[in-house]
Structures are given as structure tokens and as C-alpha cells.
Amino acid sequence: MPRQIRLIRSAIPPGRLLWVAVCVCLVLAARAGAEPWDPPATPSALPLPRSATLPVPPGFADSLAVGGAMAPLAAFFRGLSLLDSGAFAQAAQEFSGVAAHPLAGFLARDALLLAGYAREAAGDPAGALAAYEGWLAAGPEMLLSQTVWLRAGAVAARVGETRKAGDFLRKLCLTRPWTDEAGHAAALARVLFASGRIDWNPDAPQVLLAQAERAIDARRTEAATRILDRLAAAPGDNDPARLDYLRGKIDFAKRRTDEALARFRGVRERFPASTIAPWAAYHEARCLWRRTDPESAVAMERVLRRVVEDVSVEVRAREVSARHLMLLLAEQGRLAEALEAAGILADLGRGGELAEQARALSGVLCFALGRFPEAEAHLAGFVKDFPESDWLPGARHWLGRTLAARGDARGAMGWYRANMAWNTNSYYGLRSAAEARVLAASTGLDPAAAPPARVASERARTPGAAVVVAATNAAGESAGPGNAPSAGVAPVGTPGAEPPPAMCPGQAAPAARSPEVRAMFERAEFLDRSGLSELAELDLAWLAAAHPDDAELALSHIRLATRLFRLGPATATARRSFGDCLSRGDPARFGPLAEALYPRRHVGAIRAALSGSDVSENLILGLIRQESFFNEKARSSAGAVGLMQLLPQTAANMAARIGLKPFAATMLTDPAVNIRLGVEYYKTRHAQYGDAAHTLCSYNAGAGKLAVWLRGIGGLEQDLFVELIPYEETRDYVRKVLTNAMFYEALAAGR
């Protein structure tokens, strides 16, 4: 029986079951907005921290040592047992002891939550409130936060801390309005507001509008629809333009593009004087952008120009419309017109994020048009005005390309070397290194003779997409480290000293460890040996975060986390402890980092599948790393399966193509089968498009949208084509896979 169910049953005496049933009815009524919800004295549902849900062998807790780092672990398990049996006061005492123990590690925060549950069930709301507040203060928001906000709000109201209650309930209602907990919080807040104990009304129109917007942004469309239905049914005047506009956004999020288009057009035509009309026009254009027919493109341009040119429209709506106009014109190959739109956006943006994007694209567009003096001016201005931009490595790369085109080989090499020094393993660092090799071969210029150019205020980090740009597994977890620290200040464009060599694993001296850290590390090793690897990973993640300079700790966590496909935690540790190495370290010195973060698994199967093809095995390795991070059991929300994330129907088509019989979808978790079919699928698309960037675009954005881009910018060289891909998601995907492939090649060369 699940622990939650056992706890609920043990917490409710038989004589109170009727009362609990009444409470459940009130909960259901509250979700409909009809009646208040008064939380029962014992929790009616207890979402548990992950550590409390992992299976533990019978008698394991009794086998643990009494003292040292094992003590809080043993106490934690004892607390769980007491909680299961309904001994809430004793459970609370055990958990409180764990939370205060100096060797508890990650268990301390988990114990605070369980102590709150136990104290609440034991009739100690003040103690429960203190535990919940301690949990909230102990770390960042997470899925359990919604439960803690609700319970903290309820017990705060019970002990008369109404200001705190209102704050907790408001936070929950506005942050996660789609959850059941938010419905309960609104019901309780409704009672407190009606009695004058809080001044926040959960049914106020502005609150419901904010909730609907938040739910739409989070793609919780059913919840957003329910909220809008409540708002429409509420007494008083509503804004029909805004309601229809929000319903259009819901249709858009559900990919009901025709319905969304009709709603946005209706808002624009029926309410032309509304402040929401320009935003409806902007979203109408976004609907049209999903289509691939020329008529939709013409209509999109007309709608966007109308908004951009109307000076009575608020600036933000004109900005986002100008951005989409710029991207639309660029994807059609109308580069000079796109440059004009970029100039409009730069003027509207007044130095903000969208102006930064316009300034960046202006330099690339001038380069593509062969207007090299203008390109140099735009890119040099960008480097000067946006020294902390994430696109700074891109500006340096394109500035190098521009100077090379103008015949200034030494100046070009300086900018390439800036990326090679400070962003060595990033997309732009690797592309700059490739261009530097070409330039050296054609001019005879020694790269070392051109010191790297520097910018005015190099931040204490390396901007840009690092080589270990996040891959994403089927669960959506990030799977690669990112940016790295850097330092230094020099005038714009002047030579600057190269950064000191990056320290990679094995180069740094072993960290000095306290006895406490040694004991906790040994506990994690013991848990892993005992078959409790998931619990060990939680222990090591906490230790690695608390001691980021301890390379052995970090590597131990990265190895275990990647073994368990816990890619998000592995990423965080790698960034924290080895960011400098990952960003600009010599691949030959990566050692165990490469083995964990850039595995070369199934190479034999990949080579066999690629036999007779000109596709690089490094590209397939990079594609697998991005799609599944080598998890043969990965499954996406869309139903894609295995290493290369194949849809069963696509796989069946490829199986028929190569004569693989018999074939069943269950075979896709077999690495050899998945790779054989996945490589065949890639080869068919590669044969159609003949270019890695184009092929990868078809993977991510679909053949229809790629056809539009090929008509407009398909004739451009790969660097320019990738830079001008208008869909940010697709552009990032292509860069990540190409970067993975380039870095696999660098690792192979460094052996």
C-alpha cells in the first residue's frame, strides 16, 4: 500500500470518517468556487519528498550505525516509520532532530517538510508553520512548494497569523493557479477576505486575469479556460476584448491555429479602439507564421506593418511586431528590407533586449548583403554597447568574418582568437577556430602573431552558448554544462592577454576535506553500494553544491547522476565546479568529464548503420546526445522512443524501407535497432537536403517550414543560414547538435 494511503488511513480514526467525507465534499465545492474550504486537522494528501518515496530494503534502517553521518539517515527512516504508524508527535521529534543535525545534508530540508506534516497532524499548527517556513527558506521553489504554501497558509490562519496566511495563499494562487492546491487556497482566502482578516480578494477581476495569463504562459490551457469561464460569469462589467484575446491565446497554445486566428481577427475588427487590439494583431501574425503558403506570409506582413507604423500604439506592441517583421523578411531572403526593419526595432527598443537583438542581426544582414563597412560598424558598435550580451561571441565571430572579407587578416585573426581563448568550446569558439585555420592556410598568417581582441568590460563569466550547451532528454531535463567564468578588462578592439589556462579534472590539487565531509561522502558511497543509488545521488548533489571546489566530489556526483540519467543535477554540478574547463579547457584534458558528459556509446552500431554514407559518426553521436543523452529507454511526451527519439510510425516506415522484418515498436528500446532505423531516417533526409543544418531544421521545424527557409535563405553558406533561422527553438537545436558534433571531433583529435 502506498505510504500516502497508509498515512491517511492511520491519521483518521473510524469515527471521523463521516466528517472527512464532508470535508472532501467541501473541497470539491471549493474547486467550483461555491463553498469555502477548511483544511482538516490531519493532511488529506501528503506529497512526499523524493527521498521518502524511494524503496528501502526491509530492516535497512536498523542496520545503520548509531553515530556519525549515519545517525541522521537512521533517524529519517525512523521518522518515516512513525509517520506511517500515526505516531505523529514522535515522528515530528525525529524529523526535527534530522533537520538540526550538522551531517544531515539534503535530508535536512526534506525532514523540515515532514516535520511540518507531522506537527500539523499532531495538532501543533504553530510548530507546523515554523517547519514550513524553514522549508521555504532553505532552498529554491520546486514542485512541492505549492503544497507547502497551501499548508503554511492554512496553519498561519489557524494560529492568527493572517498577514502571513494571505501572503502564502496569494503566492500560490498567482504562481500556480492551475493546481488543485491553488483552488483550495482560493477557497480559504475567500473566507478570510469575507471576514476582513486579509485584504486580498481571490475573486477580483484583476486577480483572475493575472491567473489566466499565468496559466496560459505555462501552457495549462484547461485551467486557463476554467478561470476565464469564472471571470465571464462573474457579476459586473468584463472586458470582452480581453476575454476573447485570452481565449485566442489558449487556442494558439493548443495549436488550434484556425480558431485562434479567427478570435484575434475578431478582436481587432470589433474592438479597434481597444488597447488590446494591437496585441491581437500581433498574435494574428503569429498564427499566420505557422503556415507555409505565400498568401499567409503576405497577410502577416500587412498586419505587422500596420502595428509598427501606428505611432498611437504602445511601444512594446510595436517592438514585438517589428521583431517579427524583421524575422519574416529575413526568412524570405529580403535581407535589405529586414535590415530596415531591424533599424526600426533598434530605435524603438531604446537599448533594451529587443534592440540588442536588432543590433546583432543588423551586422549579420550587412555581412550577408556584402556591405562589409556597414557590417563592421554595426558589429563593432554591438561589441562596445553590449559587452555583457550572450551573443558577444557571435559578434566577435562575425566581426572576424567581416574583417577577413575586407582583407584585414590580422584584425580578423584577433577576433577569432578572442573566441578561441575565452569561448574555446562554444559554438562560436569552434566556428572561429575553423575560420582561423582557413585564414591561416590562405594567408600564411601565424594565429599566434595576432593577440586576441578584447571588449571593454568582459564580465566575470563567458557569455554565449558553451560547447556543453544543454542537451535535452525525453523528460525535458537539461543535459549539459553551460557558461564558464572569465575575467579581464581592456579597451574595445585592442589586444588583450589570453586567460590563464583552464583547470580541468586531474590538474587541481585534491581538496582538503573536513571529517564531516569525509563522513558524508562515505555515507553516499555506502548507499550506492547498498543498491540505494538514487538516495546516494541526492547526497552527492548536496555535497557537490556545498563544496564546489572539491573536484572529486563533483566528479563522483556527475558520474552517478549521468548513470541514473539525472541530467539536470549533473549539469548543475558540472557548471558549478568545471565551468571554466568546459568553456575553454583543452579537450585533451577533459578526462573523466568527457566520459560522463560526452559518452561515445554504440559507436560500432553507428558505424555499421552509416556504412557507405558521407554522414559523420560525430554528427550522429551529437544528435543522440541531444535527443536522449544515450538513454535507450527515453520516451518523449509525443511518443518518440529510444536513443534517436523515433516515433513508432516513422520507425516502421524505415524498417520497411530497409527490409527489417519482423518489426515491432517495442524493438525501439534496443540500441542497435534504434540506431539502425534512426540513422536510416537521417540519411534519407540528408540525401534530400544535402546539408547538415538543413537536415536538422527539418527534424525540428518540419519539412514545410524548411521549404520556406530554403526558398528565402537556402542559398546562403551554412554559418549565415544557421544565424538567420527565424525560429529560436530551431536555431538553438541546430547549433547544439552541430556543436556536439564539433566537440566530439575535437575530443577524438585530442586523444
C-alpha positions in Angstrom: 0.0 0.0 0.0 1.5 3.4 -0.9 2.8 5.3 2.1 0.4 8.3 1.4 -2.6 6.0 1.7 -1.3 4.3 4.8 -0.7 7.6 6.4 -4.2 9.0 5.6 -5.8 5.9 7.0 -3.8 5.8 10.1 -4.4 9.5 10.7 -8.2 9.3 10.7 -10.0 7.4 13.4 -13.0 5.4 12.1 -15.4 7.7 14.0 -14.3 10.7 12.0 -14.7 9.2 8.5 -18.1 10.8 8.0 -16.5 14.2 9.0 -13.7 13.7 6.5 -16.2 12.8 3.8 -18.0 16.1 4.5 -14.6 17.9 4.2 -14.0 16.2 0.8 -17.3 17.4 -0.4 -16.4 20.9 0.7 -13.1 20.6 -1.2 -15.0 19.7 -4.4 -17.4 22.6 -3.9 -14.5 24.9 -3.3 -13.0 23.9 -6.6 -16.2 25.1 -8.2 -16.0 28.4 -6.3 -19.1 27.6 -4.3 -18.1 27.0 -0.7 -15.1 27.7 1.5 -12.5 25.0 2.3 -11.4 24.5 5.9 -8.4 22.1 5.9 -8.8 19.2 8.3 -6.5 18.8 11.2 -4.7 15.9 9.5 -3.4 16.3 6.0 -5.8 14.8 3.4 -3.0 14.3 1.0 0.8 14.3 1.6 3.0 14.7 -1.5 6.3 13.5 -0.2 9.9 14.5 -1.0 11.7 12.1 -3.3 13.9 10.8 -0.5 10.8 9.5 1.3 9.4 7.6 -1.8 12.5 5.6 -2.7 12.2 1.9 -1.9 14.4 0.8 1.0 15.1 -2.9 1.9 13.3 -4.2 5.0 15.4 -3.7 8.1 17.9 -1.4 6.3 17.4 1.4 8.8 18.1 -0.9 11.8 21.4 -2.0 10.2 22.7 1.6 10.1 25.4 2.7 12.5 24.2 4.7 15.5 26.5 7.7 15.3 28.3 9.9 12.7 26.8 10.6 9.3 24.6 7.5 9.5 22.7 9.0 12.5 20.5 11.5 10.6 19.8 8.9 7.9 18.7 6.3 10.6 16.5 9.0 12.3 15.0 10.0 9.0 13.9 6.4 8.3 12.6 6.1 11.9 10.6 9.2 11.4 9.0 7.8 8.2 8.1 4.6 10.1 6.5 6.6 12.9 4.6 8.8 10.4 3.3 5.7 8.7 2.1 4.3 12.0 0.3 7.5 13.1 2.7 8.4 15.9 2.8 12.0 14.7 4.4 13.6 17.8 7.3 11.2 17.9 7.7 11.5 14.1 7.9 15.2 14.4 10.6 14.9 17.1 12.7 12.6 14.9 12.4 14.8 11.8 13.2 18.0 13.8 16.4 16.2 15.0 17.3 15.4 11.5 16.7 19.0 10.3 19.1 20.2 13.0 21.8 17.6 12.6 25.1 19.0 11.2 25.6 15.9 9.0 22.0 15.8 7.6 22.9 17.2 4.2 20.0 17.2 1.8 17.9 15.3 4.3 17.6 18.5 6.5 15.2 20.2 4.1 13.2 17.1 3.5 12.9 16.5 7.2 11.5 20.0 7.7 8.7 19.3 5.3 7.8 16.0 7.0 8.1 17.6 10.4 5.5 20.2 9.3 3.2 17.4 8.2 3.7 15.5 11.5 3.2 18.6 13.7 0.1 19.6 11.8 -1.3 16.1 12.2 -0.4 16.1 15.9 -2.4 19.3 16.5 0.6 21.7 16.7 -0.1 24.3 14.0 2.4 26.8 15.3 5.2 24.2 15.1 4.0 23.2 11.7 4.1 26.8 10.5 7.7 27.1 11.7 8.7 24.0 9.9 7.0 25.1 6.7 8.7 28.5 6.8 12.0 26.8 7.4 11.5 24.6 4.4 10.6 27.6 2.2 13.7 29.5 3.4 16.0 26.5 2.9 16.1 26.4 -0.9 14.6 27.4 -4.2 11.0 26.8 -5.3 10.1 23.3 -6.5 7.0 21.2 -7.2 6.4 20.7 -3.5 6.3 24.5 -3.0 2.6 24.6 -3.9 1.8 22.1 -1.1 3.9 24.0 1.4 2.3 27.4 0.5 -1.2 25.9 1.0 -0.4 24.2 4.3 1.5 27.2 5.6 -1.4 29.5 4.7 -3.9 27.2 6.4 -1.9 26.8 9.7 -1.0 30.5 9.7 -4.7 31.4 9.5 -5.4 28.9 12.3 -2.9 30.5 14.7 -4.0 34.1 13.8 -1.0 35.0 11.6 -3.4 36.3 9.0 -0.9 38.5 7.2 1.3 35.5 6.6 -1.7 33.4 5.6 -2.7 36.0 3.0 0.9 36.1 1.6 1.2 32.3 1.3 -2.2 31.9 -0.3 -1.7 34.8 -2.8 1.7 33.4 -3.8 0.2 30.1 -4.6 -2.9 31.4 -6.4 -0.8 33.7 -8.6 2.1 31.5 -9.2 0.5 28.1 -9.9 -3.2 28.8 -10.5 -3.8 25.6 -12.4 -3.2 23.3 -9.4 -5.7 21.8 -7.0 -3.8 23.4 -4.2 -4.5 26.8 -5.7 -8.2 26.0 -5.8 -8.1 25.2 -2.1 -6.0 28.3 -1.4 -8.6 30.5 -3.2 -11.4 28.9 -1.2 -9.6 29.6 2.1 -8.6 33.1 1.0 -12.3 33.8 0.1 -13.3 33.1 3.7 -10.5 35.2 5.2 -11.3 38.1 2.9 -15.0 37.9 3.6 -14.3 38.1 7.3 -11.9 41.0 6.9 -8.8 39.1 8.0 -6.9 39.6 4.8 -7.2 42.4 2.2 -6.6 40.2 -0.8 -9.7 39.1 -2.8 -9.0 35.9 -4.9 -12.1 36.6 -7.0 -11.2 40.2 -8.0 -11.2 40.5 -11.8 -7.6 41.6 -12.0 -6.6 38.6 -10.0 -8.5 36.2 -12.3 -6.9 37.9 -15.3 -3.5 37.5 -13.9 -4.2 33.8 -13.1 -5.4 33.2 -16.6 -2.3 34.9 -18.2 -0.1 32.8 -15.9 -1.8 29.6 -16.8 -1.7 30.4 -20.5 2.1 31.2 -20.3 2.6 27.8 -18.5 0.5 26.1 -21.2 -2.1 25.0 -18.7 -4.8 25.7 -21.1 -7.7 23.8 -19.4 -7.1 25.7 -16.1 -6.9 29.0 -18.0 -10.3 28.2 -19.7 -11.9 27.4 -16.3 -10.6 30.7 -14.9 -11.9 32.7 -17.9 -15.3 31.0 -17.6 -15.5 32.1 -13.9 -14.5 35.6 -14.9 -17.1 35.8 -17.7 -19.8 34.5 -15.3 -18.9 36.9 -12.5 -21.2 39.9 -11.9 -20.1 43.3 -13.1 -18.6 44.6 -16.3 -16.0 42.5 -18.1 -13.7 43.5 -20.9 -15.0 41.3 -23.8 -12.0 42.2 -26.0 -9.5 41.0 -23.4 -11.5 37.8 -22.7 -11.7 36.9 -26.4 -8.0 37.8 -26.8 -7.1 35.4 -23.9 -9.3 32.7 -25.4 -7.4 33.2 -28.6 -4.1 32.7 -26.8 -5.5 29.4 -25.4 -6.4 28.2 -28.9 -2.9 29.2 -30.1 -1.3 27.2 -27.2 -3.4 24.2 -28.1 -2.3 24.6 -31.8 -5.8 25.2 -32.9 -4.4 27.8 -35.2 -7.5 28.5 -37.3 -9.7 29.1 -34.2 -7.0 31.3 -32.7 -6.7 33.3 -35.9 -10.5 33.9 -36.1 -10.6 35.1 -32.5 -7.6 37.5 -32.9 -9.1 38.9 -36.1 -12.4 39.3 -34.4 -10.9 41.3 -31.5 -9.0 43.5 -33.9 -12.1 44.2 -36.1 -14.7 44.5 -33.4 -12.7 46.5 -30.9 -10.3 48.6 -33.0 -10.0 51.3 -30.3 -9.2 48.8 -27.5 -5.6 48.8 -26.2 -5.7 45.0 -26.7 -6.3 45.3 -30.5 -2.6 45.8 -31.4 -1.7 42.7 -29.4 -4.5 40.8 -31.1 -3.0 41.8 -34.4 0.4 40.7 -33.3 -0.9 37.3 -32.3 -2.8 37.1 -35.6 0.5 37.4 -37.3 2.0 34.7 -35.2 -0.9 32.4 -36.3 -0.1 33.2 -39.9 3.6 32.5 -39.4 2.7 28.8 -38.6 1.5 28.5 -42.2 3.7 27.9 -45.2 1.6 29.3 -48.1 2.6 32.7 -49.7 -0.8 34.3 -49.1 -0.4 33.9 -45.3 3.1 35.5 -45.5 1.6 38.5 -47.3 -1.2 38.8 -44.8 1.3 38.5 -41.9 3.5 41.3 -43.3 0.5 43.6 -43.8 -0.8 43.1 -40.2 2.7 43.7 -38.7 3.4 46.8 -40.7 0.1 48.3 -39.7 1.0 47.9 -36.0 4.6 49.0 -36.4 3.7 52.2 -38.3 0.9 53.2 -36.0 2.5 55.7 -33.6 -0.5 55.7 -31.4 0.1 52.1 -30.4 2.1 51.4 -27.2 5.8 50.9 -27.8 6.0 47.4 -26.6 3.4 46.1 -29.1 5.3 47.9 -31.9 8.6 46.4 -30.7 7.5 42.8 -30.8 5.7 43.4 -34.1 8.9 45.0 -35.6 10.9 42.0 -34.4 8.5 39.5 -36.2 8.5 41.7 -39.3 12.3 41.6 -39.3 12.4 37.8 -39.0 9.7 37.3 -41.6 11.6 39.4 -44.2 14.9 37.7 -43.3 13.4 34.2 -43.8 12.1 35.3 -47.2 15.5 36.4 -48.3 14.5 40.1 -48.4 17.6 41.0 -46.5 17.7 44.7 -47.3 14.1 45.1 -46.1 14.9 43.0 -43.0 17.8 45.4 -42.3 15.4 48.4 -42.4 13.0 46.6 -40.0 16.0 45.9 -37.7 16.7 49.7 -37.7 13.2 50.5 -36.7 13.3 47.9 -33.9 16.7 49.3 -32.7 15.2 52.7 -32.5 12.0 51.5 -30.7 13.9 49.3 -28.3 16.0 52.1 -26.8 18.8 49.9 -25.7 16.7 47.0 -24.3 16.6 43.3 -25.1 14.9 43.7 -28.5 17.2 46.5 -29.5 20.1 44.2 -28.7 18.6 41.6 -31.0 18.1 44.1 -33.8 21.6 45.4 -33.5 23.0 41.9 -33.6 21.0 40.9 -36.7 21.9 44.2 -38.4 25.6 43.2 -38.5 24.8 39.7 -39.9 22.4 41.1 -42.5 25.0 43.7 -43.7 27.6 40.9 -44.0 25.1 38.7 -46.0 24.5 41.7 -48.3 28.2 42.2 -48.8 28.1 45.6 -47.2 31.2 45.0 -45.2 32.0 48.5 -44.0 28.5 48.8 -42.5 28.7 45.3 -41.1 32.0 46.2 -39.3 30.4 49.4 -37.9 27.3 47.5 -36.7 29.3 44.7 -35.1 32.0 46.9 -33.5 29.2 49.0 -32.1 27.5 46.0 -30.7 30.7 44.8 -29.0 31.1 48.2 -27.5 27.5 48.8 -26.4 26.6 45.2 -25.3 29.7 43.8 -23.6 27.7 41.5 -21.4 25.5 40.1 -24.1 25.1 36.4 -24.5 25.6 37.0 -28.2 29.0 38.6 -27.7 30.9 35.6 -29.0 28.7 35.7 -32.1 29.6 39.4 -32.6 33.3 38.6 -32.3 32.9 35.8 -34.8 31.1 37.8 -37.4 33.4 40.8 -36.9 36.3 38.4 -37.7 34.5 37.2 -40.8 33.9 40.8 -41.8 37.5 41.9 -41.4 38.7 38.9 -43.3 36.3 39.8 -46.2 37.8 43.3 -46.1 41.3 41.9 -46.4 42.3 42.6 -42.8 43.7 39.2 -41.9 45.5 40.3 -38.8 42.4 42.0 -37.4 40.2 39.1 -38.3 42.5 36.7 -36.6 42.5 38.8 -33.4 38.7 38.4 -33.1 38.8 34.7 -33.9 41.4 34.3 -31.2 39.3 36.1 -28.7 36.6 33.5 -29.1 39.2 30.7 -29.2 40.7 32.0 -25.9 37.6 32.9 -24.0 34.9 30.7 -25.5 37.0 27.9 -26.8 34.5 25.1 -26.7 31.4 27.1 -27.6 29.6 27.1 -30.9 31.2 30.4 -31.9 34.6 29.4 -30.4 34.7 26.2 -32.5 33.5 28.0 -35.7 36.0 30.8 -35.1 38.8 28.2 -34.8 37.7 26.7 -38.1 37.7 30.1 -39.8 41.2 30.8 -38.3 42.5 27.6 -39.8 41.2 28.6 -43.2 42.6 32.1 -42.9 46.0 30.9 -41.8 46.1 28.5 -44.8 45.2 31.2 -47.3 47.4 34.0 -45.9 50.2 32.2 -44.1 49.5 34.3 -41.0 50.5 32.6 -37.8 47.5 32.8 -35.4 49.8 33.5 -32.5 51.0 36.7 -34.2 47.6 38.2 -33.7 46.8 38.7 -30.0 43.1 38.1 -29.1 41.0 41.3 -29.3 39.1 42.1 -26.1 36.0 44.1 -25.1 35.5 46.9 -22.7 34.0 45.1 -19.8 34.4 41.4 -20.1 32.0 40.1 -17.4 33.0 37.6 -14.8 31.6 34.8 -16.9 31.9 33.8 -20.5 28.8 34.8 -22.5 27.4 32.6 -25.2 26.3 29.1 -25.8 29.1 26.8 -24.5 30.0 23.6 -26.1 28.3 21.7 -23.5 25.2 23.5 -24.5 22.3 21.8 -22.8 21.1 18.6 -24.5 17.6 17.7 -23.5 16.4 14.2 -22.7 12.9 12.9 -23.2 11.8 14.3 -19.8 13.0 17.8 -20.8 15.9 17.9 -18.4 18.9 19.9 -19.4 21.9 17.6 -20.0 25.0 19.7 -20.5 27.0 22.3 -18.6 27.0 25.9 -19.9 28.9 29.1 -19.5 32.2 29.5 -17.6 33.8 32.2 -15.6 36.2 34.6 -17.2 37.8 37.9 -16.3 39.7 40.9 -17.6 39.1 44.4 -18.9 40.7 46.0 -21.9 39.6 48.8 -24.3 37.4 47.8 -27.3 39.3 46.1 -30.1 42.7 46.3 -28.5 44.9 43.2 -28.0 44.4 41.6 -24.6 46.2 38.9 -22.8 44.8 35.4 -23.1 43.1 34.0 -20.0 45.1 31.7 -17.7 44.9 28.0 -18.6 41.6 26.4 -17.5 41.9 23.9 -14.7 40.4 20.6 -15.7 39.8 17.4 -13.6 43.1 15.9 -12.5 45.0 19.2 -12.7 43.9 20.7 -9.5 45.3 19.6 -6.1 43.0 17.4 -4.1 40.7 19.4 -1.9 41.2 19.4 1.9 38.2 17.8 3.4 36.8 18.1 6.9 36.0 15.0 8.9 32.3 15.8 8.4 32.5 16.0 4.6 34.5 12.8 4.5 31.9 11.1 6.6 29.0 12.3 4.4 30.9 11.2 1.3 31.4 7.8 2.7 27.7 7.6 3.5 26.9 8.3 -0.2 29.3 5.6 -1.3 27.7 3.2 1.2 24.2 4.0 -0.1 25.4 3.4 -3.7 27.0 0.1 -2.8 23.8 -0.9 -0.9 21.7 -0.5 -4.0 20.2 2.9 -3.0 21.9 4.8 -5.8 19.1 7.3 -6.1 19.5 8.3 -2.5 23.3 8.4 -2.9 22.9 10.8 -5.8 20.8 13.2 -3.7 23.5 13.0 -1.1 26.3 13.7 -3.6 24.4 16.5 -5.3 24.1 18.3 -1.9 27.7 17.8 -1.1 28.9 18.9 -4.6 26.9 22.1 -4.3 28.1 22.8 -0.8 31.8 22.2 -1.8 32.1 23.2 -5.4 36.0 23.3 -5.3 36.2 19.6 -4.5 36.7 18.1 -7.9 36.5 14.5 -6.7 33.1 15.2 -5.1 31.9 16.9 -8.3 33.1 14.1 -10.5 31.6 11.4 -8.2 28.2 13.2 -8.5 28.4 13.7 -12.2 29.3 10.1 -12.8 26.4 8.8 -10.7 23.9 11.3 -11.9 24.6 10.5 -15.6 24.5 6.8 -14.8 21.0 7.3 -13.5 20.1 9.8 -16.3 19.6 12.5 -13.7 20.9 15.0 -16.3 19.7 18.3 -14.7 21.6 17.7 -11.4 24.7 16.6 -13.4 24.5 19.8 -15.4 24.3 22.0 -12.4 27.4 20.3 -10.8 29.4 20.4 -14.0 28.7 24.1 -14.5 29.5 25.0 -10.9 32.7 23.0 -10.5 34.1 22.7 -14.0 32.6 25.6 -15.9 35.9 27.2 -16.8 37.3 23.8 -18.1 34.1 23.1 -20.1 34.0 26.5 -21.7 37.7 27.0 -22.7 39.7 23.9 -21.5 41.7 21.8 -23.7 39.5 18.8 -24.8 42.6 16.5 -24.3 42.4 17.3 -20.6 38.7 16.7 -20.1 39.4 13.1 -19.0 36.5 11.8 -16.9 34.3 14.8 -17.8 34.3 13.7 -21.4 33.5 10.1 -20.4 30.5 11.3 -18.3 29.2 14.2 -20.4 30.3 13.1 -23.9 30.0 9.4 -24.0 30.9 7.5 -27.2 28.5 4.7 -26.7 27.3 2.3 -29.5 29.9 3.6 -32.0 30.0 0.1 -33.6 26.3 0.2 -34.4 26.6 3.8 -35.6 29.4 3.0 -38.0 27.6 -0.1 -39.3 24.5 2.0 -40.0 26.5 4.8 -41.7 28.4 2.4 -43.9 28.7 3.9 -47.4 27.4 7.3 -46.3 29.2 10.6 -46.1 27.4 11.5 -42.8 29.9 11.9 -39.9 29.6 9.5 -36.9 30.3 12.5 -34.7 27.2 14.1 -36.0 25.1 11.1 -35.1 26.7 11.0 -31.7 25.9 14.7 -31.3 22.3 14.0 -32.4 21.9 11.1 -29.9 23.3 13.2 -27.1 20.8 16.0 -27.9 17.8 13.7 -28.3 18.2 11.2 -25.5 21.6 11.6 -23.9 22.1 7.9 -24.7 19.2 6.7 -22.6 17.8 3.8 -24.7 14.6 3.9 -22.6 13.9 7.6 -23.1 10.3 8.4 -24.2 9.0 11.8 -25.1 5.6 13.3 -24.4 4.9 12.9 -28.1 5.7 9.2 -28.0 9.2 9.3 -29.5 11.3 6.4 -28.2 14.9 5.5 -27.6 18.3 6.8 -28.4 17.3 8.7 -31.6 13.8 9.5 -30.4 11.9 7.8 -33.2 8.1 7.9 -33.5 6.9 4.3 -33.9 5.3 5.1 -37.3 8.5 6.7 -38.6 10.4 3.7 -37.4 8.0 1.3 -39.1 8.4 3.1 -42.4 12.2 2.9 -42.1 12.0 -0.8 -41.1 10.0 -1.4 -44.3 12.5 0.6 -46.3 15.5 -1.5 -45.3 13.6 -4.8 -45.1 13.8 -5.2 -41.3 11.3 -8.0 -40.5 9.6 -8.5 -38.2 9.4 -5.1 -36.7 7.5 -4.0 -33.5 7.6 -0.7 -31.7 8.9 -2.5 -28.6 12.1 -3.0 -30.5 12.9 0.7 -30.4 14.5 0.4 -26.9 17.1 -1.9 -28.4 20.0 0.4 -29.1 21.1 -1.5 -32.3 17.6 -1.3 -33.8 17.0 2.3 -32.8 20.3 3.4 -34.3 19.9 1.4 -37.5 16.4 2.9 -38.1 17.3 6.4 -36.8 20.4 6.7 -39.0 18.4 5.5 -42.0 15.9 8.2 -41.3 18.6 10.8 -41.0 20.3 9.6 -44.2 17.0 9.9 -46.2 16.6 13.5 -45.1 20.3 14.2 -45.6 20.1 12.8 -49.1 17.1 15.1 -49.8 18.7 18.3 -48.4 22.5 17.6 -48.7 23.4 19.8 -45.7 23.6 19.1 -42.0 21.9 22.4 -41.0 19.1 21.9 -43.4 18.6 18.3 -42.4 18.5 19.2 -38.7 16.0 22.0 -39.4 13.7 19.5 -41.0 13.9 17.4 -37.8 12.9 20.3 -35.5 10.7 22.6 -37.6 9.3 20.2 -40.2 9.7 19.9 -43.9 7.1 22.6 -44.7 8.8 25.4 -42.8 12.2 24.3 -44.0 10.9 24.7 -47.6 10.0 28.3 -46.8 13.5 28.9 -45.5 15.2 27.2 -48.4 13.3 29.4 -50.8 14.5 32.5 -49.0 17.9 31.8 -47.4 18.7 28.3 -48.6 21.4 29.6 -50.9 23.4 31.1 -48.1 26.5 29.4 -46.6 25.9 27.3 -43.5 27.0 29.9 -41.0 24.7 32.5 -42.4 21.8 30.1 -42.8 22.0 29.0 -39.2 22.3 32.6 -37.9 19.2 33.6 -39.9 16.9 30.7 -38.9 14.0 32.7 -37.6 12.6 30.1 -35.1 14.7 30.5 -31.9 14.0 26.9 -30.8 15.1 25.5 -34.2 18.2 27.7 -34.3 19.3 26.6 -30.9 18.6 23.0 -31.7 20.7 23.1 -34.9 23.6 24.9 -33.0 23.5 22.4 -30.2 23.7 19.3 -32.4 26.4 20.9 -34.6 28.4 22.0 -31.5 28.1 18.5 -30.1 29.5 17.1 -33.3 32.3 19.5 -33.5 33.3 18.8 -29.9 33.1 15.1 -30.4 35.6 15.6 -33.2 37.8 17.8 -31.0 37.8 15.1 -28.3 38.7 12.4 -30.8 41.6 14.6 -32.1 42.8 15.2 -28.6 43.2 11.5 -27.6 
